[in-house]
């Protein structure tokens, strides 16, 4: 797949995820313009604030997960990554987040992989649950792991195959994160571990060798 194809996939994913909160912003503004009741205007403002916050959180996450993360240099502050994950999977998603990353900074590529794996695992928690995100350096290598556990876990077979084996044919926009994670890992000479589909929890691990 060409880099332009990947760019198109990532843009499609970003637009898809922003459509809902941006649409809510537009609806809220229209309602506010026509509403005269003070109580209803207050509710409109609450809707606008919530939608603006959701849009900002998604943009912050995708900037680190998909973008060049300009301004961070070769390593990224892991607290920024934690804030991005917490913003994306907030209380409204009914997902409890566990963060087990001891290093203050990690290589940019490792952070991008970690965020994309977290995105896949978090999206698989269709009825909420717990998402644990971990990373550590081991002899110069970086080991990454995410684990999703909840009442229903659904990782689409297409996403599973793309993450494990890459893409043979054209990748769908919903598989952009899986395709990007796979290629970041394999291009770095790393490896991917993925729990069996019949397992009660979803665990995704990756090892990135010292660059």
N, CA and C atoms as a LAMMPS dump frame, in Angstrom:
ITEM: TIMESTEP
0
ITEM: NUMBER OF ATOMS
633
ITEM: BOX BOUNDS ff ff ff
-5.0000000000000000e+02 5.0000000000000000e+02
-5.0000000000000000e+02 5.0000000000000000e+02
-5.0000000000000000e+02 5.0000000000000000e+02
ITEM: ATOMS id mol type element x y z
1 1 1 N 0.837 -1.196 0
2 1 2 C 0 0 0
3 1 3 C 0.875 1.251 0
4 2 1 N 0.521 2.223 -0.811
5 2 2 C 1.293 3.449 -0.909
6 2 3 C 0.996 4.358 0.281
7 3 1 N 1.942 5.275 0.544
8 3 2 C 1.761 6.195 1.662
9 3 3 C 0.534 7.076 1.473
10 4 1 N 0.212 7.404 0.212
11 4 2 C -0.975 8.224 -0.039
12 4 3 C -2.241 7.467 0.334
13 5 1 N -2.218 6.143 0.155
14 5 2 C -3.373 5.342 0.554
15 5 3 C -3.54 5.351 2.06
16 6 1 N -2.435 5.24 2.772
17 6 2 C -2.495 5.28 4.229
18 6 3 C -3.016 6.631 4.706
19 7 1 N -2.541 7.706 4.066
20 7 2 C -3.008 9.035 4.442
21 7 3 C -4.521 9.151 4.242
22 8 1 N -5.011 8.574 3.153
23 8 2 C -6.452 8.609 2.88
24 8 3 C -7.226 7.83 3.944
25 9 1 N -6.689 6.681 4.341
26 9 2 C -7.337 5.867 5.371
27 9 3 C -7.424 6.618 6.689
28 10 1 N -6.303 7.237 7.081
29 10 2 C -6.276 7.945 8.355
30 10 3 C -7.211 9.151 8.337
31 11 1 N -7.27 9.844 7.209
32 11 2 C -8.193 10.974 7.085
33 11 3 C -9.638 10.505 7.187
34 12 1 N -9.929 9.365 6.568
35 12 2 C -11.289 8.821 6.634
36 12 3 C -11.657 8.472 8.066
37 13 1 N -10.731 7.86 8.801
38 13 2 C -10.999 7.494 10.185
39 13 3 C -11.214 8.738 11.035
40 14 1 N -10.367 9.74 10.842
41 14 2 C -10.485 10.976 11.606
42 14 3 C -11.823 11.663 11.328
43 15 1 N -12.191 11.766 10.059
44 15 2 C -13.453 12.412 9.705
45 15 3 C -14.64 11.65 10.286
46 16 1 N -14.57 10.318 10.235
47 16 2 C -15.641 9.489 10.778
48 16 3 C -15.829 9.751 12.267
49 17 1 N -14.723 9.804 13.007
50 17 2 C -14.805 9.965 14.451
51 17 3 C -15.196 11.377 14.869
52 18 1 N -14.895 12.357 14.028
53 18 2 C -15.221 13.74 14.366
54 18 3 C -16.623 14.14 13.909
55 19 1 N -17.219 13.336 13.053
56 19 2 C -18.518 13.701 12.491
57 19 3 C -19.578 13.878 13.582
58 20 1 N -19.589 12.971 14.552
59 20 2 C -20.613 13.042 15.593
60 20 3 C -20.477 14.278 16.488
61 21 1 N -19.299 14.516 17.115
62 21 2 C -19.204 15.689 17.983
63 21 3 C -19.314 17.013 17.239
64 22 1 N -18.774 17.085 16.02
65 22 2 C -18.873 18.326 15.249
66 22 3 C -20.319 18.557 14.812
67 23 1 N -21.009 17.482 14.44
68 23 2 C -22.424 17.608 14.102
69 23 3 C -23.245 18.08 15.282
70 24 1 N -22.904 17.583 16.473
71 24 2 C -23.603 18.014 17.686
72 24 3 C -23.338 19.491 17.969
73 25 1 N -22.116 19.934 17.684
74 25 2 C -21.812 21.363 17.829
75 25 3 C -22.698 22.205 16.923
76 26 1 N -22.83 21.782 15.685
77 26 2 C -23.659 22.508 14.726
78 26 3 C -25.119 22.536 15.172
79 27 1 N -25.623 21.389 15.631
80 27 2 C -27.014 21.332 16.103
81 27 3 C -27.224 22.219 17.325
82 28 1 N -26.232 22.2 18.229
83 28 2 C -26.352 23.012 19.432
84 28 3 C -26.386 24.498 19.128
85 29 1 N -25.578 24.922 18.167
86 29 2 C -25.558 26.333 17.784
87 29 3 C -26.892 26.743 17.163
88 30 1 N -27.44 25.87 16.325
89 30 2 C -28.731 26.168 15.702
90 30 3 C -29.83 26.267 16.752
91 31 1 N -29.82 25.347 17.717
92 31 2 C -30.825 25.399 18.778
93 31 3 C -30.673 26.65 19.629
94 32 1 N -29.431 27.008 19.921
95 32 2 C -29.171 28.176 20.76
96 32 3 C -29.646 29.456 20.09
97 33 1 N -29.508 29.517 18.774
98 33 2 C -29.904 30.716 18.04
99 33 3 C -31.408 30.939 18.079
100 34 1 N -32.178 29.851 18.159
101 34 2 C -33.64 29.962 18.117
102 34 3 C -34.292 29.882 19.497
103 35 1 N -33.526 29.494 20.506
104 35 2 C -34.109 29.246 21.827
105 35 3 C -34.081 30.506 22.691
106 36 1 N -35.206 30.78 23.353
107 36 2 C -35.292 31.957 24.241
108 36 3 C -35.452 31.562 25.704
109 37 1 N -35.871 30.32 25.959
110 37 2 C -36.052 29.865 27.335
111 37 3 C -34.684 29.715 28.012
112 38 1 N -34.463 30.377 29.168
113 38 2 C -33.159 30.34 29.84
114 38 3 C -32.689 28.922 30.173
115 39 1 N -33.61 28.083 30.626
116 39 2 C -33.233 26.715 30.997
117 39 3 C -32.776 25.92 29.778
118 40 1 N -33.507 26.092 28.673
119 40 2 C -33.134 25.371 27.46
120 40 3 C -31.827 25.904 26.88
121 41 1 N -31.6 27.208 27.013
122 41 2 C -30.337 27.778 26.534
123 41 3 C -29.154 27.218 27.335
124 42 1 N -29.384 27.021 28.622
125 42 2 C -28.327 26.447 29.453
126 42 3 C -28.006 25.019 29.012
127 43 1 N -29.036 24.261 28.678
128 43 2 C -28.814 22.895 28.202
129 43 3 C -28.082 22.899 26.866
130 44 1 N -28.405 23.864 26.017
131 44 2 C -27.706 23.98 24.735
132 44 3 C -26.224 24.268 24.95
133 45 1 N -25.94 25.136 25.909
134 45 2 C -24.544 25.462 26.199
135 45 3 C -23.802 24.247 26.746
136 46 1 N -24.492 23.446 27.557
137 46 2 C -23.876 22.217 28.075
138 46 3 C -23.558 21.254 26.929
139 47 1 N -24.489 21.159 25.968
140 47 2 C -24.268 20.31 24.79
141 47 3 C -23.076 20.802 23.985
142 48 1 N -22.989 22.114 23.806
143 48 2 C -21.878 22.679 23.051
144 48 3 C -20.546 22.408 23.745
145 49 1 N -20.527 22.576 25.07
146 49 2 C -19.292 22.352 25.819
147 49 3 C -18.856 20.893 25.739
148 50 1 N -19.81 19.984 25.867
149 50 2 C -19.501 18.557 25.804
150 50 3 C -18.988 18.165 24.422
151 51 1 N -19.623 18.687 23.38
152 51 2 C -19.22 18.362 22.015
153 51 3 C -17.854 18.952 21.694
154 52 1 N -17.6 20.17 22.159
155 52 2 C -16.292 20.793 21.932
156 52 3 C -15.191 20.011 22.639
157 53 1 N -15.474 19.561 23.849
158 53 2 C -14.496 18.774 24.606
159 53 3 C -14.206 17.441 23.91
160 54 1 N -15.265 16.792 23.42
161 54 2 C -15.079 15.518 22.719
162 54 3 C -14.259 15.71 21.449
163 55 1 N -14.522 16.78 20.716
164 55 2 C -13.773 17.053 19.487
165 55 3 C -12.304 17.3 19.793
166 56 1 N -12.046 18.103 20.823
167 56 2 C -10.658 18.406 21.197
168 56 3 C -9.923 17.148 21.649
169 57 1 N -10.603 16.295 22.418
170 57 2 C -9.978 15.059 22.896
171 57 3 C -9.617 14.13 21.738
172 58 1 N -10.52 14.013 20.777
173 58 2 C -10.246 13.15 19.627
174 58 3 C -9.082 13.689 18.803
175 59 1 N -9.061 15 18.594
176 59 2 C -7.976 15.591 17.82
177 59 3 C -6.635 15.406 18.532
178 60 1 N -6.622 15.561 19.839
179 60 2 C -5.383 15.38 20.597
180 60 3 C -4.891 13.946 20.478
181 61 1 N -5.811 12.99 20.572
182 61 2 C -5.424 11.588 20.479
183 61 3 C -4.89 11.27 19.086
184 62 1 N -5.623 11.665 18.048
185 62 2 C -5.213 11.331 16.691
186 62 3 C -3.942 12.058 16.277
187 63 1 N -3.693 13.205 16.853
188 63 2 C -2.43 13.897 16.551
189 63 3 C -1.244 13.043 16.979
190 64 1 N -1.35 12.433 18.159
191 64 2 C -0.263 11.584 18.649
192 64 3 C -0.268 10.214 17.993
193 65 1 N -1.449 9.637 17.777
194 65 2 C -1.542 8.273 17.263
195 65 3 C -1.297 8.187 15.761
196 66 1 N -1.762 9.178 15.008
197 66 2 C -1.673 9.12 13.556
198 66 3 C -0.713 10.151 12.975
199 67 1 N -0.566 11.278 13.651
200 67 2 C 0.213 12.375 13.081
201 67 3 C 1.696 12.274 13.359
202 68 1 N 2.413 13.346 12.98
203 68 2 C 3.866 13.382 13.157
204 68 3 C 4.264 13.757 14.579
205 69 1 N 3.297 14.197 15.398
206 69 2 C 3.57 14.604 16.787
207 69 3 C 4.685 15.626 16.82
208 70 1 N 4.559 16.626 15.981
209 70 2 C 5.576 17.676 15.923
210 70 3 C 5.733 18.386 17.254
211 71 1 N 6.977 18.746 17.548
212 71 2 C 7.255 19.459 18.789
213 71 3 C 7.713 18.56 19.912
214 72 1 N 7.629 17.232 19.707
215 72 2 C 8.026 16.298 20.758
216 72 3 C 9.421 15.723 20.55
217 73 1 N 10.039 15.959 19.392
218 73 2 C 11.351 15.384 19.147
219 73 3 C 11.251 13.893 18.885
220 74 1 N 12.349 13.173 19.139
221 74 2 C 12.377 11.743 18.883
222 74 3 C 11.662 10.937 19.965
223 75 1 N 11.451 11.536 21.127
224 75 2 C 10.744 10.863 22.213
225 75 3 C 9.549 11.7 22.642
226 76 1 N 8.519 11.018 23.112
227 76 2 C 7.265 11.676 23.489
228 76 3 C 7.04 11.506 24.985
229 77 1 N 6.581 12.559 25.621
230 77 2 C 6.219 12.516 27.036
231 77 3 C 5.04 11.549 27.208
232 78 1 N 5.245 10.514 27.996
233 78 2 C 4.185 9.517 28.158
234 78 3 C 2.98 10.064 28.911
235 79 1 N 3.161 11.158 29.648
236 79 2 C 2.009 11.771 30.313
237 79 3 C 1.055 12.379 29.281
238 80 1 N 1.624 12.859 28.169
239 80 2 C 0.785 13.358 27.081
240 80 3 C -0.015 12.213 26.472
241 81 1 N 0.64 11.069 26.317
242 81 2 C -0.049 9.9 25.773
243 81 3 C -1.157 9.44 26.718
244 82 1 N -0.878 9.444 28.013
245 82 2 C -1.886 9.041 28.994
246 82 3 C -3.093 9.975 28.938
247 83 1 N -2.826 11.276 28.874
248 83 2 C -3.931 12.245 28.805
249 83 3 C -4.76 12.045 27.541
250 84 1 N -4.089 11.678 26.437
251 84 2 C -4.806 11.453 25.18
252 84 3 C -5.73 10.248 25.285
253 85 1 N -5.246 9.163 25.898
254 85 2 C -6.079 7.965 26.062
255 85 3 C -7.235 8.244 27.023
256 86 1 N -6.949 8.925 28.119
257 86 2 C -8.003 9.246 29.085
258 86 3 C -9.064 10.141 28.468
259 87 1 N -8.651 11.067 27.609
260 87 2 C -9.612 11.95 26.955
261 87 3 C -10.498 11.212 25.973
262 88 1 N -9.894 10.244 25.266
263 88 2 C -10.668 9.507 24.267
264 88 3 C -11.646 8.538 24.917
265 89 1 N -11.18 7.834 25.952
266 89 2 C -12.026 6.854 26.641
267 89 3 C -12.413 7.395 28.009
268 90 1 N -13.202 8.455 27.994
269 90 2 C -13.617 9.104 29.226
270 90 3 C -14.772 8.38 29.888
271 91 1 N -15.302 8.978 30.962
272 91 2 C -16.399 8.364 31.711
273 91 3 C -17.615 8.045 30.852
274 92 1 N -17.857 8.847 29.832
275 92 2 C -19.037 8.594 29.002
276 92 3 C -18.909 7.313 28.197
277 93 1 N -17.682 6.809 28.028
278 93 2 C -17.491 5.557 27.317
279 93 3 C -17.607 4.354 28.253
280 94 1 N -17.773 4.585 29.528
281 94 2 C -17.914 3.511 30.518
282 94 3 C -16.715 2.563 30.502
283 95 1 N -15.544 3.142 30.334
284 95 2 C -14.32 2.359 30.318
285 95 3 C -13.405 2.833 31.442
286 96 1 N -13.018 1.915 32.295
287 96 2 C -12.062 2.206 33.358
288 96 3 C -10.657 2.007 32.8
289 97 1 N -9.822 3.011 32.972
290 97 2 C -8.487 2.965 32.382
291 97 3 C -7.431 2.68 33.443
292 98 1 N -6.57 1.712 33.137
293 98 2 C -5.402 1.444 33.961
294 98 3 C -4.156 1.802 33.174
295 99 1 N -3.272 2.606 33.748
296 99 2 C -2.076 3.084 33.04
297 99 3 C -0.844 2.595 33.776
298 100 1 N -0.038 1.771 33.12
299 100 2 C 1.152 1.193 33.737
300 100 3 C 2.357 1.453 32.843
301 101 1 N 2.71 2.712 32.721
302 101 2 C 3.881 3.129 31.94
303 101 3 C 4.79 3.909 32.872
304 102 1 N 5.905 3.322 33.24
305 102 2 C 6.774 3.929 34.246
306 102 3 C 7.715 4.982 33.665
307 103 1 N 8.091 4.835 32.397
308 103 2 C 9.029 5.784 31.783
309 103 3 C 8.344 7.119 31.495
310 104 1 N 9.055 8.2 31.762
311 104 2 C 8.504 9.524 31.482
312 104 3 C 8.461 9.813 29.989
313 105 1 N 9.374 9.174 29.238
314 105 2 C 9.405 9.362 27.788
315 105 3 C 9.657 8.034 27.11
316 106 1 N 9.087 7.895 25.906
317 106 2 C 9.316 6.722 25.072
318 106 3 C 9.532 7.188 23.64
319 107 1 N 10.194 6.367 22.814
320 107 2 C 10.365 6.735 21.411
321 107 3 C 9.024 7.029 20.747
322 108 1 N 9.046 7.975 19.826
323 108 2 C 7.804 8.4 19.167
324 108 3 C 7.073 7.23 18.52
325 109 1 N 7.83 6.346 17.853
326 109 2 C 7.205 5.204 17.205
327 109 3 C 6.519 4.279 18.183
328 110 1 N 7.136 4.08 19.35
329 110 2 C 6.545 3.209 20.364
330 110 3 C 5.247 3.803 20.902
331 111 1 N 5.224 5.114 21.086
332 111 2 C 4.01 5.77 21.58
333 111 3 C 2.893 5.665 20.544
334 112 1 N 3.231 5.831 19.27
335 112 2 C 2.214 5.714 18.221
336 112 3 C 1.626 4.305 18.209
337 113 1 N 2.494 3.297 18.327
338 113 2 C 1.999 1.92 18.367
339 113 3 C 1.112 1.709 19.579
340 114 1 N 1.554 2.183 20.736
341 114 2 C 0.789 1.984 21.968
342 114 3 C -0.593 2.607 21.864
343 115 1 N -0.677 3.804 21.315
344 115 2 C -1.967 4.477 21.194
345 115 3 C -2.883 3.771 20.203
346 116 1 N -2.323 3.287 19.111
347 116 2 C -3.148 2.57 18.144
348 116 3 C -3.642 1.249 18.701
349 117 1 N -2.805 0.561 19.473
350 117 2 C -3.254 -0.675 20.119
351 117 3 C -4.338 -0.369 21.155
352 118 1 N -4.169 0.716 21.889
353 118 2 C -5.182 1.115 22.877
354 118 3 C -6.499 1.462 22.195
355 119 1 N -6.412 2.104 21.029
356 119 2 C -7.622 2.444 20.27
357 119 3 C -8.37 1.183 19.853
358 120 1 N -7.641 0.197 19.341
359 120 2 C -8.259 -1.059 18.916
360 120 3 C -8.898 -1.788 20.09
361 121 1 N -8.16 -1.88 21.196
362 121 2 C -8.671 -2.601 22.358
363 121 3 C -9.853 -1.866 22.994
364 122 1 N -9.763 -0.545 23.068
365 122 2 C -10.858 0.223 23.651
366 122 3 C -12.123 0.146 22.821
367 123 1 N -11.977 0.196 21.498
368 123 2 C -13.145 0.091 20.621
369 123 3 C -13.788 -1.291 20.712
370 124 1 N -12.988 -2.3 21.091
371 124 2 C -13.526 -3.66 21.212
372 124 3 C -14.424 -3.819 22.435
373 125 1 N -14.334 -2.874 23.379
374 125 2 C -15.176 -2.925 24.583
375 125 3 C -16.527 -2.285 24.264
376 126 1 N -17.352 -3.002 23.539
377 126 2 C -18.593 -2.426 23.024
378 126 3 C -19.602 -2.116 24.135
379 127 1 N -19.468 -2.76 25.292
380 127 2 C -20.363 -2.479 26.422
381 127 3 C -19.587 -1.949 27.624
382 128 1 N -18.443 -1.369 27.363
383 128 2 C -17.631 -0.846 28.447
384 128 3 C -16.814 -1.937 29.101
385 129 1 N -16.044 -1.544 30.102
386 129 2 C -15.199 -2.502 30.799
387 129 3 C -13.93 -1.835 31.281
388 130 1 N -12.844 -2.558 31.239
389 130 2 C -11.566 -2.036 31.709
390 130 3 C -10.513 -2.166 30.608
391 131 1 N -9.745 -1.104 30.457
392 131 2 C -8.661 -1.069 29.481
393 131 3 C -7.363 -0.779 30.216
394 132 1 N -6.442 -1.72 30.166
395 132 2 C -5.132 -1.556 30.791
396 132 3 C -4.091 -1.333 29.713
397 133 1 N -3.262 -0.317 29.908
398 133 2 C -2.236 0.061 28.943
399 133 3 C -0.894 0.062 29.658
400 134 1 N 0.073 -0.672 29.116
401 134 2 C 1.366 -0.757 29.769
402 134 3 C 2.519 -0.709 28.786
403 135 1 N 3.671 -0.244 29.269
404 135 2 C 4.88 -0.195 28.45
405 135 3 C 6.087 -0.121 29.363
406 136 1 N 7.189 -0.741 28.916
407 136 2 C 8.437 -0.666 29.666
408 136 3 C 9.605 -0.949 28.74
409 137 1 N 10.76 -0.425 29.113
410 137 2 C 11.994 -0.727 28.388
411 137 3 C 12.599 -1.984 28.983
412 138 1 N 13.12 -2.833 28.1
413 138 2 C 13.738 -4.086 28.542
414 138 3 C 15.011 -4.306 27.729
415 139 1 N 16.132 -3.959 28.331
416 139 2 C 17.399 -4.12 27.643
417 139 3 C 17.522 -3.304 26.377
418 140 1 N 16.894 -2.164 26.331
419 140 2 C 16.925 -1.32 25.147
420 140 3 C 15.71 -1.477 24.271
421 141 1 N 15.078 -2.647 24.31
422 141 2 C 13.826 -2.841 23.586
423 141 3 C 12.684 -2.183 24.356
424 142 1 N 11.587 -1.937 23.655
425 142 2 C 10.384 -1.412 24.304
426 142 3 C 9.284 -2.452 24.175
427 143 1 N 8.733 -2.859 25.311
428 143 2 C 7.646 -3.833 25.323
429 143 3 C 6.339 -3.104 25.626
430 144 1 N 5.341 -3.364 24.805
431 144 2 C 4.033 -2.704 24.912
432 144 3 C 2.954 -3.754 25.102
433 145 1 N 1.927 -3.414 25.865
434 145 2 C 0.814 -4.343 26.061
435 145 3 C -0.453 -3.581 26.386
436 146 1 N -1.55 -4.014 25.807
437 146 2 C -2.871 -3.499 26.175
438 146 3 C -3.782 -4.696 26.438
439 147 1 N -4.687 -4.528 27.377
440 147 2 C -5.616 -5.606 27.718
441 147 3 C -7.005 -5.006 27.915
442 148 1 N -7.985 -5.594 27.232
443 148 2 C -9.381 -5.162 27.348
444 148 3 C -10.195 -6.285 27.963
445 149 1 N -10.96 -5.943 28.977
446 149 2 C -11.795 -6.935 29.654
447 149 3 C -13.144 -6.31 29.973
448 150 1 N -14.219 -7 29.602
449 150 2 C -15.548 -6.465 29.835
450 150 3 C -16.622 -7.481 29.511
451 151 1 N -17.902 -7.078 29.669
452 151 2 C -19.013 -8.008 29.441
453 151 3 C -19.126 -8.482 28.001
454 152 1 N -18.646 -7.674 27.048
455 152 2 C -18.642 -8.106 25.646
456 152 3 C -17.451 -7.478 24.942
457 153 1 N -16.63 -8.336 24.36
458 153 2 C -15.445 -7.872 23.629
459 153 3 C -15.592 -8.297 22.181
460 154 1 N -15.474 -7.348 21.282
461 154 2 C -15.663 -7.635 19.869
462 154 3 C -14.559 -6.958 19.059
463 155 1 N -13.567 -7.75 18.649
464 155 2 C -12.545 -7.284 17.714
465 155 3 C -12.85 -7.908 16.367
466 156 1 N -13.274 -7.091 15.429
467 156 2 C -13.666 -7.572 14.116
468 156 3 C -12.566 -8.447 13.517
469 157 1 N -12.945 -9.586 12.902
470 157 2 C -11.942 -10.464 12.287
471 157 3 C -11.043 -9.748 11.28
472 158 1 N -11.575 -8.753 10.571
473 158 2 C -10.77 -7.995 9.618
474 158 3 C -9.684 -7.212 10.35
475 159 1 N -10.035 -6.625 11.476
476 159 2 C -9.053 -5.88 12.26
477 159 3 C -8.005 -6.822 12.834
478 160 1 N -8.461 -7.969 13.322
479 160 2 C -7.539 -8.965 13.885
480 160 3 C -6.534 -9.428 12.824
481 161 1 N -7.039 -9.728 11.636
482 161 2 C -6.165 -10.21 10.567
483 161 3 C -5.196 -9.121 10.117
484 162 1 N -5.699 -7.887 10
485 162 2 C -4.844 -6.784 9.57
486 162 3 C -3.748 -6.512 10.592
487 163 1 N -4.1 -6.548 11.867
488 163 2 C -3.113 -6.307 12.91
489 163 3 C -2.05 -7.402 12.936
490 164 1 N -2.467 -8.652 12.789
491 164 2 C -1.545 -9.772 12.894
492 164 3 C -0.705 -9.969 11.643
493 165 1 N -1.34 -9.816 10.471
494 165 2 C -0.667 -10.197 9.226
495 165 3 C -0.491 -9.066 8.223
496 166 1 N -1.022 -7.891 8.513
497 166 2 C -0.946 -6.815 7.539
498 166 3 C -2.083 -6.907 6.546
499 167 1 N -1.998 -6.129 5.496
500 167 2 C -3.08 -6.067 4.514
501 167 3 C -2.637 -6.659 3.192
502 168 1 N -3.463 -7.556 2.661
503 168 2 C -3.201 -8.119 1.337
504 168 3 C -3.894 -7.273 0.275
505 169 1 N -5.139 -6.94 0.522
506 169 2 C -5.918 -6.111 -0.397
507 169 3 C -6.086 -4.722 0.208
508 170 1 N -6.957 -3.948 -0.394
509 170 2 C -7.226 -2.598 0.075
510 170 3 C -7.768 -2.62 1.499
511 171 1 N -7.229 -1.771 2.35
512 171 2 C -7.64 -1.714 3.746
513 171 3 C -8.828 -0.775 3.894
514 172 1 N -9.806 -1.201 4.694
515 172 2 C -10.955 -0.345 4.97
516 172 3 C -10.557 0.722 5.981
517 173 1 N -11.2 1.911 5.951
518 173 2 C -10.856 2.967 6.895
519 173 3 C -10.935 2.527 8.358
520 174 1 N -11.868 1.627 8.693
521 174 2 C -11.996 1.198 10.083
522 174 3 C -10.807 0.365 10.533
523 175 1 N -10.015 -0.127 9.574
524 175 2 C -8.844 -0.919 9.912
525 175 3 C -7.557 -0.104 9.86
526 176 1 N -7.685 1.214 9.762
527 176 2 C -6.496 2.061 9.63
528 176 3 C -5.555 1.907 10.815
529 177 1 N -6.095 1.883 12.023
530 177 2 C -5.247 1.773 13.215
531 177 3 C -4.516 0.44 13.25
532 178 1 N -5.199 -0.637 12.866
533 178 2 C -4.575 -1.958 12.852
534 178 3 C -3.47 -2.021 11.807
535 179 1 N -3.731 -1.459 10.632
536 179 2 C -2.734 -1.475 9.57
537 179 3 C -1.513 -0.645 9.952
538 180 1 N -1.748 0.53 10.532
539 180 2 C -0.644 1.395 10.929
540 180 3 C 0.195 0.737 12.017
541 181 1 N -0.466 0.167 13.021
542 181 2 C 0.265 -0.492 14.11
543 181 3 C 1.102 -1.646 13.578
544 182 1 N 0.507 -2.468 12.706
545 182 2 C 1.241 -3.607 12.144
546 182 3 C 2.493 -3.138 11.413
547 183 1 N 2.355 -2.129 10.596
548 183 2 C 3.491 -1.681 9.809
549 183 3 C 4.549 -0.973 10.632
550 184 1 N 4.145 -0.211 11.633
551 184 2 C 5.127 0.42 12.52
552 184 3 C 5.949 -0.638 13.243
553 185 1 N 5.268 -1.7 13.658
554 185 2 C 5.959 -2.765 14.396
555 185 3 C 6.884 -3.561 13.483
556 186 1 N 6.365 -4.013 12.348
557 186 2 C 7.165 -4.856 11.462
558 186 3 C 8.29 -4.073 10.79
559 187 1 N 8.043 -2.81 10.449
560 187 2 C 9.097 -1.991 9.837
561 187 3 C 10.256 -1.771 10.804
562 188 1 N 9.954 -1.783 12.106
563 188 2 C 10.995 -1.612 13.118
564 188 3 C 11.671 -2.931 13.468
565 189 1 N 11.23 -4.024 12.828
566 189 2 C 11.796 -5.328 13.136
567 189 3 C 11.241 -5.939 14.403
568 190 1 N 10.056 -5.485 14.808
569 190 2 C 9.449 -5.968 16.046
570 190 3 C 8.507 -7.128 15.817
571 191 1 N 7.773 -7.466 16.857
572 191 2 C 6.848 -8.601 16.796
573 191 3 C 5.552 -8.244 17.495
574 192 1 N 4.471 -8.972 17.126
575 192 2 C 3.131 -8.751 17.674
576 192 3 C 2.617 -10.04 18.282
577 193 1 N 1.974 -9.935 19.441
578 193 2 C 1.301 -11.074 20.06
579 193 3 C -0.16 -10.686 20.268
580 194 1 N -1.048 -11.603 19.921
581 194 2 C -2.476 -11.324 19.994
582 194 3 C -3.188 -12.515 20.61
583 195 1 N -3.999 -12.276 21.633
584 195 2 C -4.707 -13.365 22.29
585 195 3 C -5.702 -14.013 21.344
586 196 1 N -6.052 -15.263 21.643
587 196 2 C -6.984 -16.01 20.814
588 196 3 C -8.368 -15.368 20.854
589 197 1 N -9.087 -15.478 19.746
590 197 2 C -10.419 -14.873 19.656
591 197 3 C -11.387 -15.449 20.67
592 198 1 N -11.161 -16.686 21.103
593 198 2 C -12.061 -17.321 22.06
594 198 3 C -11.731 -16.966 23.51
595 199 1 N -10.686 -16.216 23.71
596 199 2 C -10.289 -15.842 25.065
597 199 3 C -11.321 -14.907 25.688
598 200 1 N -11.395 -14.91 27.01
599 200 2 C -12.357 -14.054 27.705
600 200 3 C -11.944 -12.61 27.756
601 201 1 N -10.707 -12.326 27.386
602 201 2 C -10.212 -10.957 27.366
603 201 3 C -9.363 -10.78 26.106
604 202 1 N -9.192 -9.544 25.698
605 202 2 C -8.383 -9.224 24.53
606 202 3 C -7.045 -8.657 24.996
607 203 1 N -5.959 -9.317 24.629
608 203 2 C -4.624 -8.85 24.976
609 203 3 C -3.801 -8.719 23.708
610 204 1 N -3.185 -7.573 23.557
611 204 2 C -2.32 -7.31 22.411
612 204 3 C -0.965 -6.857 22.943
613 205 1 N 0.074 -7.54 22.52
614 205 2 C 1.41 -7.172 22.94
615 205 3 C 2.296 -6.904 21.742
616 206 1 N 3.325 -6.1 21.954
617 206 2 C 4.283 -5.814 20.881
618 206 3 C 5.648 -5.549 21.504
619 207 1 N 6.678 -5.957 20.779
620 207 2 C 8.062 -5.679 21.182
621 207 3 C 8.726 -4.911 20.051
622 208 1 N 9.282 -3.757 20.391
623 208 2 C 10.002 -2.947 19.428
624 208 3 C 11.474 -2.949 19.818
625 209 1 N 12.352 -3.434 18.933
626 209 2 C 13.776 -3.495 19.27
627 209 3 C 14.398 -2.109 19.322
628 210 1 N 15.548 -2.046 19.98
629 210 2 C 16.281 -0.788 20.06
630 210 3 C 16.57 -0.279 18.648
631 211 1 N 16.256 0.974 18.409
632 211 2 C 16.462 1.531 17.067
633 211 3 C 17.9 1.948 16.867
